[in-house]
Amino acid sequence: MIKVRFRHVCISVISAVAVMGFSSYNDCDGAGELGQEVQQRQWPIHSLDRPAPEEVKAADGFCGLTKAPEGALVLFDGSDLKGWRSDNGDGPANWKVENGYMEVNNTGGIHSAEEFDNFQLHIEWATPGEVHGDSQHRGNSGVFMLGRYEVQILDSYDNPTYPDGQAGSLYGQKPPIYNVCRKPGEWQSYDICFVSPQFNDDGTLKSAAKISVFQNGVCIQNNYELKGLTFHQRQAEYIAHPAKGPISLQDHGNPTRFRNVWVLPLD
């Protein structure tokens, strides 16, 4: 008999697998009986009556990558913003850079100079350690695939808000399966696998975008089929656009920090 041992199954492998077919929680707002119940309902956008995801504490030593894998494009290595542009006129990005991270500083959102279609994105982020405000006014930011599809960033540690707008939500569309947020000021990670939508020649939708998200090593969005572009207080809808687009980071007025950002293309 041959004994095979497995140890430390890394996020990059798990997330790539998830986007290719795991669907046990697809379209599900939560786990267990709660998930079975709520997935059959159509909730109004930003409804405060929608059940909040179950809170789960992420492991302290979850399997994450400290360095980008071979073949990945590093978008931010902690030194400068040469790979980023400002959303205000497409000039140089002007966020603060120090101590290996970049920080929102009320100069507007930024986006990557490179554009992508199908990819895995790794990004680490931290909301302010000193808490001000509540709900959507606490550590608010976001990361946008193709500059159009938002995974929400928020301080959702002991901070009630509408579930489709909390950290890890597909903004305005779907809450995360779990709330695995760390305390304010602590570094967290997203590993996101994204498949770009395709459109027919007449602009109608051919195939929807799909997304899987791991936060701090926990699957919080599993091969979800996006209902369209993400909007605030407006139902999602698809509007034809190019297959490729940038990675965008939102300036929502809170000094959110980012580090260790890389992208790995997916077939």
TORRO-833459 format. One record per atom (N, C-alpha, C, O): z, y, x. Coordinates in steps of 0.05 Angstrom, whole numbers, plus 5000, padded with zeros to 4 digits. Each point is the difference from the previous one (the first is absolute). Example, Ala and Ser with C-alpha at 12.3 -4.5 7.8 and 13.67 -1.06 7.14 Angstrom:
BEGIN
515648865264500050244982500050245018501350005021497350214972500150245016501450224985500450225010
***
This chain:
BEGIN
500049765017500050244983500050255018501550025019496850174974499850255015501650214985499450054976502550075037501650214987498850275006499550075023500050084956498950275003502050204992501249984978499350225038501950214994498650274997498250065014502750094967498950264995502350215003502249954992497150275019502050215004498650274998497950045011503450154976499150285000497150034990498250075016501349874959497450044989499650304995501450114984496750005030499950305001498650124976498449874986502350385008499050154977497050015000498749984979500150075045497150045000498549764990498050024986503149745019498849754989500549984970498249944985504350105007500849974972498450194982499049924980500850335029498750204983497049944997498950044979499949875043497149934998499649774981498050004985503749805016499849784981500450094972498649914982503350275013500650094973497650124987499549964976499050215038497850144988497749814994498150074986502049695026497849814996500549804978498349824995504050204991500249814978502749954988500149904978502150175035502649964987500250184977499550245002501149664975500050174976502349934981499850054976502449845034502149924983501350234985501149964979498850285033501150244987497950204993500750234995496849705005497950194994500350124972500449854981499550415017500450154975502849984990500550064977501449855040502749964991501850235010500050055024501650074959501750225008502649915013501450175011499349584987502549915011500049705002498049874994504250025015500149715004501449874977501450124984498249615013501449854981499450074971497750094994504349884988499550054972499350294994498450054983502850135032499350284996497150055005498750144985500249745037497250045006498249894978498050124993502849644996498449884979499950174976498050014986504250135008500150174976498450255004498450084982502150065040498850265003497050005006498650194995500449595016497249995007498349994975497650055001503549894976498549994975500050274985498850024979502650185033500150264987498350205015499749985024499350214962498650235011501850244998500450114979500849975044501950225000498650275003498050025014502950194973499050275004500350075029501949925013496350244998500250085028502650155005500850184984500549765038502550125008502349964979501750184998498249604987502149964980502749945013500249825017501850324975502749965009501349764987502149905008496749994970501049774986499149745013501049784994497150245024499049765014502249885017501350155015499149594984502149875017499650055029497749975010504450105004499850055029499949735015501349804991497350185031499949755015502749925011501850175005498649584999502449895011500450105029498150015015504350064992500650085027500549765018501649824993497150185030500249785019500450125027498550185009503549725006500650115027498249855020500249765002498250395012498349885020501649915024502150125006497049675007501549905023499950205023498050145003504149875012500150205022498049935022498950185012500649574992498149925021497549884990499149795009499750344970497549894989497850005021500150155019498049674977497849965019497950224997498349984983501850215034498050225000498850025028501149895019496850264983498750045025500850265013499750214987501249785037500750255014497650125014499950245006498049594998497550105012497749914982500149804987497850365014497649934984498749755012500049965024499049864959498749765010497350075013498950214996500149605019497450035013497950054978499949854980498450345025497850064981500750214980498250094985504350005014500850214981499450275011499950045025499650154958499650285007502650144996501050024978500150095044502650144998499450294991498650155014502549934963499650264990502150205009499550245002502949665004502150175011501849835017501349814991498950275035501749865019502450155008501549925018499050314968502450155006499650245018501950155005495649885006499650215020498650254989500850225008497249744975498650244990498549934974500149774991498650434997498649974975497050035003498650094982500349825041497250045005498349834981497650074996503549724992498449844981500350084971499249864982502050385014500550094973498950284995499750165018499749904956498950264992501750114977501349844985498750425013501450134978498449984974497550015000503949954978498650014974499150284993498350034982502850175031499250274995497850095019500550115021497049834971497750085016499149805021498250065014503149714988499149795018500350085029498749895018503150314988500550075028502149815012500749804988500450275035502049835013502549984983500850194987500449575013502649964986502250165015500050015024501850104960502050185012502949914995501850165002498649584991502749914996501549995027498849995021503950024977501649995024500049735012500149794986499750205041500149745014502150025022499950185017502149644982502149995020501349734999500149874979501050045043501649765002498649754989501249824989496150185013498549774991499349994971498949804991501650414994499350004972498650274993500350195014498449814963498950244989501550064974501049824987499250445006501750084978498650204983498850195010501449784963498950194981501450275005502450025002496050204998501150265005498850224983499850235008499449694968499050204980497550145009499650234993498649635022497450115007497849864985497650045006503149794974498049854985499749715010500849935021497949914962499549725006498149975024498650195007501449575004498249945022498549734994500949854983496950115031498549754996498849915027499650175018499949584984498849895025497250095003498550034980500750015045497250085005498149764995497850044992503249725013498549764995500149934971502050064986496049805004499949914972499849694999499049885019502150014960500249714998499349904972499950164981499549585016499649894973502049774995501850044983497949735030501949784996501749985025499049985022503750034975501650025024502949924995500949984977500649975045502949984999501050255014499250075022502750074965501250245011503049945005501449894983499550185041502949995006500950285005498850155016503349934971501150275003503149994996501049874982500450275035502950024998500850284992498750205009503349834974500750264989503050024996501449804997499650445002502850054995500350264984498850205006502749784972500750244985502350155013501449885017499050374976502150165013502849874998500749904979500850105043502749895000501950174985502049904989497550365009501750184984498750024973497850114997503649804982498849984973500250274986502150134999495649954990499950234983498449934975497949875002503050214975498549944975500449724991501549845011497050094968500149734989497349944988498250174999501549584991497649914987497650055019500049915023497950224967497650055015500250225021498150055015504250084987500550215019501649915024501350165013498649584992501749895022498249825018499549774994499750345029498449855019497349934990499049785006499750394978497549934988497650045019499850215013498649594988497450015015498349784989500649884979497350055035498349784991497949945021499250175016499849584983497849925017497749914982500449844982497350285023497649964983497949845014499150075022500049714965497849845010497450144991499750084977498549965042497450144995500550284990498250134990504249975014500750274991500350024970500150224989500049554997499950004971502149834986500750054977500249745036501749804987502750015014500349925023501850174962502650065013502049784997500549894979500750045044502549855000502250215005500150145020501749884961502150215000502049965022500849785006500050445007502250015018502250184988499450224992503049685006502250144988502649895010500149765007502050404993502649905005501049874974501150144982498549605015500849864976502649845004500549814985501150275034502649875004502050144983500750235005500349634974501950124982499050264989501450204999496049804992498850254990498149934977497749965004503450034971498449934977497750204996500350245003497449664989497750164993498249834982500749774994497050334997498349824985498849785018499150065022501049694969499449775017497250015012499649905022498450214963497350015012499650235019497850075007504550065001499950215020502049965022500450185016501049594985501949965020498749895025497649935000503950045022498849905025498749734996501249834987496550145024498549754998498449974975498549804997501650394985498449984976497150085006499550155019498749754965497250105000500150224980500049964975500050285035501050234984498750034973497550014998504250004982499050034972498949754988499250004977500749785038498849754990502049774999500349884979501050065043501649765001502450035019499750075023502749884966502450015017499949775020498549814997503150205025500149785018501449764987501550044981498149735029501349764990503050025006501749934983499050175040502850035008500450285012498150135010504449974989500850245014501549915025502249914999496550125024501149925025500550235019500049975024500550274965500350245016502649995016502149914991497750185033502350045018501350274994498950164984503349895029501450254996498450245010498349975018502350274972498650245009500250035030502149965012495750115001499950045029499349755016499450025023500849744964499449765015497049944999498650064980500449835042497149945001499349764983501549804998496250224988499049794983497149955007498850165014500149634975497249935006498549924975501149894982496350185018498149904981497949845016499050105020500349674970497649855009498349974975500849874981496950255020498350034976497349875005498750065020500549754963497349895001498450124977500949984977496850135029498550154979497149905001498749995021500249954956497249944996498750214983500850054978497250085033498750234987498549924975498949784999501150394981498449944976497050025006499250135020499249754963497150025003498850114974501049944978496950215024498850134977497049934999498749965020500350024955497149954996498550265006501250215003496249774998498350235006500350224980499650245006501149694969500350214979502850125000500750154982501049775037502750115001502149844985502450075002496849734983502049844986501449815020499049945021503349964971501649845017498949715002499549884980500150035044499149725005502449825005500149784989501750305028502549855006502250205007499650195014502849754975502250185003501349985028499649805013501850404995501549995024502449824997501149974978499749905044502349824999501950075023499150095021503549884974501950085020502549825001500949914979500050035044502649865004501750185019498950125018503749894976501750175016502649855007501249874983499550145042502649905010501650235009499150175016503449864974501850205009502449875014501449844988499050235037502249895016500049694999502149875000495550025001499649715001500149864973499749754999500650404979500149884973497550074984499150235000499749584987497650054984500850154975501649904983497350355014500750164976497650054982500350094978497349865032497550014984498349775009499449975024499849854957498749755008497249994988499649934977498450145040497249974992499450144974498649894983502550345013499750154975497350134997499050115020499849874957497450124995500450284989500950034977498550175038500450274992498350074976497849924997503450254986498650084975498350255004498750094982501450015042498450245006501550185020502049915012497050334992501350195017502850074990500449994975501450085043502750064992500350304995499150165016502149914961500350284992502950054992501549814995499250455003502650074990499750074971498450184992503249694991500150044971497249984988499250164982499349655028497349954989499349715005500549895021498349994959499349725002497949955022498250175004502149615009498149935021497249954989499749894978498450185038497249944993498349995025500750135020497249724980498249985023497950224998498850054979500850085044497950205003498549915026501249975021496249984976498449905023500450165025500050254999500349625023500450145026498949815022499549774995500250345029499049835023501949775005502450014993496649785019501549765006502250055020502149874999497550335019502050055021501350274994498950184987503649855024501550244997502350015020500549795012500850434991502150025020502749904990500349944976501650025042502849974993501250274998499850165019501449914959501250274996503049984996501149814988500350395023502950024997500650264986498950215007502949784974500650224982502250195011502049905010497550354986502150215005501050084972498750154986503749755007501250064974502450195003501650034982498650095042502150195004502549895012501950165007498349584997502349875012499449925028497849895005504050155015499449935028500149705006501749915015496449954973499849715005498749955027498350155009502649645004499049935027498449755000500449824983497750165035498249775003499749935030500150175017499649574988499549915027498549734999499849884979499150045044498849735004498049944978500549814983497450335016497949974979497549875012498950105019500449674970497549875010498649874976501149934980496350025025498249884980498549775012499050025022500949764963498549775009497949934978500749954978496750065029497949954980500249724989500849815014498550164960499949744987497249954990498750184990500449575012497449934988500349994970498049944986
***
